[in-house]
Amino acid sequence: MRCYYGADGKVQKLPVGDPPQGAQSGGGRRGGRLKEQIVESKKNEMQEYMERAAALVHQYVPPNPADIDSAKKTGKLALRPGQGGSAQLEFTSYLKPGDTMTINVDGAANRLAGVSVNSYLDSPDDAVTLNVAMNSLPDGTTYTAQTTLDAKAKNIRVVIQNAGYKPMAQ
């Protein structure tokens, strides 16, 4: 579904892609009930996995000042200058061994440009990545333009786009 807030403040939902096929009764074959139980079990498994991935992401974003200070004191912070006044703050082994969190800053505009996280749930084979791209409105207000969560072990990608901001009538 593509979701956005309407002028009335309520969430508007539009289907994206082909509509799902209607539930089939099994055509007289046995196993219809078993198939439903398997599908329900898989849905519950995916929901639990995504809840764990979301909880992991919330440990990184927004960054905890105490964790940033700890990374700085232990030498796990690197400043990488970029082009046009941009810079990256790269934190290695930020919360878990081998993870990274990168904060991108647009120095010319003096604003946050994005955040990237490369981490994992239980082992490095169960990688979870998060990329947050920031943008700004004409008045300079910074907002999250797009958030992408990838969980390659489960072949899951969630993309959240924020767009269509308009001034409120006064």
Summary of the structure (lengths in Angstrom):
residues: 170
radius of gyration: 20.9
end to end distance: 30.8
largest distance: 67.4
contacts: 373
relative contact order: 0.10
helix: 26%
strand: 37%
